[in-house]
Amino acid sequence: MSSSKRFQSLSSAITKLHVDYLLITHLPNIRYLCGFTGSAGALLVGGEPVFFTDGRYTEQAHKEVFGARVLIGKKPPLPAAVEWLKRKRAGKLGIEGDHMTVAAEARLRALLPRSWRPRPTSGVVERQRMIKDAGEAELLRRAVNLGSSLFKPILKALRPGVPETAVAAKLEFAARQAGAEGMSFDTIIAAGPRSALPHGRASATPIPRQGFVVLDFGVILAGYCSDMTRTVALGRPSAKERGWYDAVLDAQLAGIAAVRPGVTAGEVDEAARKVLKRNKLAKYYTHSTGHGVGLEIHESPRLAAGETTVLEPGMVLTIEPGVYVPGQGGVRIEDMILVTKTGCDVLTPTTKELITVSHTA
């Protein structure tokens, strides 16, 4: 989608908000609309879009920004935007209430003349970002493929006695070598009893000889994030552990099967959760079934109980049910999914069969 179409869609949304301008300060939203990837910027939309940044980004802004007029100021972007507004007639200014801190809003109110009063808005740009265009879907597919390519090689690092952090370091180094700009989030390597921690970030804990290892990681490529989880077994899993794994896999496949246009996010969550209820494991499933992914690792919609967002073609989601038994271990399996006109495509190519890793120390 071109920048002009993105701005046109946003202009229609702004009209419905009954504001004259929308001040965008959340950097992923700025990047989505005009392409700027730096760390300091503000975008005013209402009439001709105007992008504000400082002298550090003169060359970068003129090179990257499309669809908006670029103004390089001696002041930080927020005061520069206010100075520009002061030259306009009084009006209503929408701000990103989900992202602007209380302190930043207080500074903004102090800078604005009384004739301009900021009005918080919620999710205006994010609602557009939920639906990926063909170019975004391709970038996400590439990020997924890069992340998935790291899975088999990293299994060799899962040796008894090796710290989880060492496994994470090897994975992240390999990601950089393969062309990733960075990791989507802090890598999760949780082995043995620590696999029962849903967000068990890699620790100094040594890899044990027996038990599950949850590997949850993602890469950033051209600004877009990937996210995948696989659980592998160290040594031979017990019948109980195998039962956990099979139940989670069935739940994950049920969640994927439920994804199609017109279905609500809550219905997808229920499809996965129902399988774990049937296996008497529901009490060990402690998080939602998934979330949107794009320029940020967690985007709308959220796939959780009671969520009423209706799925549409172009949404990219994770499906990631899990079971976490305190003190014993846990299993999570996660793919990224593209909603299509007739159903969905599974973007993650990595096998979901239970892999058993047998290494000597």
LINTA-V829308 format. One record per pair of residues at least 12 apart in sequence whose ideal C-beta (glycine too) atoms are under 8 Angstrom apart, sorted by the first residue. I is the first residue (numbers start at 1). J is the second residue. Records with the same first field share a line. If there is no record, write none. Layout:
# LINTA-V829308
I=J ; J
This chain:
# LINTA-V829308
1=133 ; 135 ; 136
2=67
3=33 ; 34 ; 35 ; 66 ; 67 ; 68
4=67
6=32 ; 33 ; 67 ; 128
7=33 ; 45 ; 49 ; 67 ; 68
9=128
10=22 ; 33 ; 45 ; 124 ; 125 ; 128
11=45 ; 46
13=124 ; 127 ; 128
14=45 ; 46 ; 94 ; 124
17=94 ; 119 ; 121 ; 124
18=92
19=46 ; 91 ; 92 ; 93 ; 94 ; 119 ; 121
20=46 ; 91 ; 92 ; 93
21=44 ; 45 ; 46 ; 47 ; 85 ; 91 ; 92 ; 93 ; 94
22=44 ; 45 ; 46 ; 93 ; 94 ; 95 ; 96 ; 121 ; 124
23=42 ; 43 ; 44 ; 81 ; 93 ; 94 ; 95 ; 96 ; 108 ; 118
24=42 ; 43 ; 44 ; 45 ; 96 ; 125
25=41 ; 42 ; 43 ; 77 ; 78 ; 95 ; 96 ; 99 ; 100 ; 104
26=96 ; 98 ; 99 ; 125
27=39 ; 41
28=129 ; 295 ; 296
29=43 ; 96 ; 99 ; 125 ; 126 ; 129
30=42 ; 43 ; 51
31=223 ; 295
32=125 ; 128 ; 129 ; 295
33=45 ; 49 ; 67 ; 68 ; 125
34=49 ; 51 ; 64 ; 65 ; 66 ; 67 ; 68
35=64 ; 65 ; 66 ; 67
36=51 ; 53 ; 57 ; 60 ; 61 ; 64 ; 65
37=60 ; 64 ; 223
38=53 ; 56 ; 57 ; 60 ; 61 ; 64
40=53 ; 54 ; 56 ; 57 ; 76 ; 77
41=53 ; 57 ; 61 ; 77
42=77 ; 78 ; 80 ; 81
43=68
44=81 ; 84 ; 85
48=68 ; 69
49=67 ; 68 ; 69
50=68 ; 69 ; 71 ; 81 ; 84
51=65 ; 68 ; 69 ; 70 ; 71
52=71 ; 73 ; 77 ; 80 ; 81 ; 84
53=70 ; 71 ; 72 ; 73 ; 77
54=72 ; 73 ; 74 ; 75 ; 76 ; 77 ; 80
55=72 ; 74
57=72
58=72
71=84
78=104 ; 107 ; 108 ; 111
79=111
82=108 ; 111 ; 112
85=112 ; 116
86=113
90=113 ; 115 ; 116
91=115 ; 116
92=116 ; 117 ; 119
93=112 ; 116 ; 117 ; 118 ; 119
94=118 ; 119 ; 120 ; 121 ; 124
95=108 ; 118 ; 119 ; 120 ; 121
96=120 ; 121 ; 124 ; 125
97=120 ; 121 ; 122
98=122 ; 123 ; 126
100=120
105=118 ; 120
123=300
126=299 ; 300
127=300
129=294 ; 295 ; 299 ; 300
130=292 ; 299 ; 300 ; 301 ; 312 ; 314 ; 315
131=312 ; 313 ; 314 ; 315
132=294 ; 314 ; 315 ; 316 ; 338
133=314
136=224 ; 294 ; 316
137=314 ; 316 ; 338
139=221 ; 222 ; 223 ; 224
140=224 ; 225 ; 226 ; 293 ; 294 ; 316 ; 336 ; 338 ; 347
141=338 ; 347
142=221 ; 222 ; 224
143=218 ; 219 ; 220 ; 221 ; 222 ; 224 ; 225 ; 226
144=226 ; 228 ; 336 ; 347 ; 348 ; 349
145=349
146=175 ; 178 ; 179 ; 180 ; 219 ; 221 ; 226
147=175 ; 180 ; 217 ; 218 ; 219 ; 226 ; 227 ; 228
148=226 ; 228 ; 348 ; 349 ; 350
149=178
150=171 ; 174 ; 175 ; 178 ; 217 ; 219
151=215 ; 228 ; 230 ; 350
153=174
154=167 ; 170 ; 171 ; 174 ; 215
155=232 ; 355 ; 357
157=170 ; 171
158=191 ; 207 ; 213 ; 232 ; 234 ; 357 ; 359
159=207 ; 359 ; 360 ; 361
160=206 ; 207 ; 208 ; 209 ; 234 ; 359 ; 360 ; 361
161=206 ; 207 ; 361
162=206 ; 207
163=202 ; 203 ; 204 ; 205 ; 206 ; 207
164=189 ; 190 ; 191 ; 194 ; 202 ; 203 ; 204 ; 205 ; 206 ; 207
165=189 ; 202 ; 203 ; 204
167=189 ; 202 ; 207
168=187 ; 189 ; 202 ; 217
171=187 ; 189 ; 215 ; 217
172=187
175=217 ; 219
178=219
179=221
180=219 ; 220 ; 221
181=219 ; 220 ; 221 ; 222 ; 223
182=219 ; 220
183=217 ; 218 ; 219 ; 220
184=217 ; 218 ; 219 ; 220 ; 225 ; 226 ; 227 ; 297
185=217 ; 218 ; 227 ; 297
186=201 ; 202
187=201 ; 202 ; 216 ; 217
188=200 ; 201 ; 202 ; 214 ; 215 ; 216 ; 217 ; 229
189=201 ; 202 ; 213 ; 214 ; 215
190=202 ; 213 ; 214 ; 330
191=205 ; 207 ; 208 ; 211 ; 212 ; 213 ; 214 ; 234
192=205 ; 207 ; 208 ; 210 ; 211 ; 212 ; 213 ; 234 ; 329
193=211 ; 327 ; 328 ; 329
195=211 ; 212 ; 213 ; 214 ; 231 ; 324 ; 329 ; 330 ; 331
196=324 ; 325 ; 326 ; 327 ; 328 ; 329 ; 330
197=324 ; 330
198=286 ; 287 ; 322 ; 324 ; 330 ; 332
200=214
207=234
208=234
209=234 ; 235 ; 361
210=234 ; 235
211=233 ; 234 ; 235 ; 329
212=231 ; 232 ; 233 ; 234 ; 237 ; 241 ; 245 ; 329 ; 330 ; 331
213=231 ; 232 ; 233 ; 234 ; 357
214=229 ; 231 ; 330 ; 331 ; 332
215=229 ; 230 ; 231 ; 232
216=228 ; 229 ; 332 ; 334
218=297
223=295
224=294 ; 295
225=293 ; 294 ; 295 ; 296 ; 297
226=293 ; 336
227=293 ; 297 ; 318 ; 334 ; 336
228=334 ; 335 ; 336 ; 348 ; 350
229=320 ; 322 ; 332 ; 333 ; 334
230=333 ; 334 ; 350 ; 352 ; 355
231=245 ; 248 ; 330 ; 331 ; 332 ; 333 ; 354
232=354 ; 355 ; 356 ; 357
233=245 ; 354 ; 355 ; 356 ; 357
234=356 ; 357 ; 358
235=356 ; 358
236=356
237=354 ; 356
241=329
242=354
243=279
244=281 ; 323 ; 325 ; 329 ; 330 ; 331
245=331 ; 354
247=275 ; 276 ; 279 ; 281 ; 323
248=276 ; 321 ; 322 ; 323 ; 331 ; 332 ; 333
249=333 ; 352
250=275 ; 279
251=272 ; 273 ; 275 ; 276 ; 285 ; 321
252=272 ; 319 ; 320 ; 321 ; 333 ; 334 ; 335 ; 352
254=271 ; 272 ; 274 ; 275
255=268 ; 269 ; 271 ; 272 ; 289 ; 290 ; 303 ; 319 ; 321
256=319 ; 335 ; 337 ; 344 ; 346
257=271
258=271 ; 272
259=311 ; 317 ; 319 ; 337 ; 339 ; 343 ; 344
260=311 ; 339 ; 342 ; 343 ; 344
261=310 ; 311 ; 312 ; 313 ; 339 ; 340 ; 341
262=310 ; 311
263=310 ; 311
264=307 ; 308 ; 309 ; 310 ; 311
265=301 ; 302 ; 303 ; 304 ; 307 ; 308 ; 309 ; 310 ; 311
266=303 ; 304 ; 305 ; 306 ; 307 ; 308
268=289 ; 290 ; 303 ; 311 ; 317 ; 319
269=288 ; 289 ; 290 ; 303 ; 304 ; 305 ; 307
270=305
272=289 ; 319 ; 321
273=285 ; 289 ; 305 ; 321
275=321
276=321 ; 323
281=323
284=323 ; 324 ; 325 ; 330
285=321 ; 322 ; 323 ; 324
286=322 ; 324
287=322
288=302 ; 303 ; 304 ; 305
289=303 ; 304 ; 319 ; 320 ; 321
290=302 ; 303 ; 317 ; 318 ; 319 ; 320 ; 334 ; 337
291=303 ; 317 ; 318
292=315 ; 316 ; 317
293=316 ; 317 ; 318 ; 336
294=316
301=315 ; 317
303=317 ; 318 ; 319
311=339
312=339
313=339 ; 340 ; 341
314=338 ; 339
315=338 ; 339
316=336 ; 337 ; 338 ; 339 ; 347
317=336 ; 337 ; 339
318=334 ; 335 ; 336 ; 337
319=334 ; 335 ; 337
320=332 ; 333 ; 334 ; 335
321=333
333=352
334=348
335=347 ; 348 ; 352
336=348
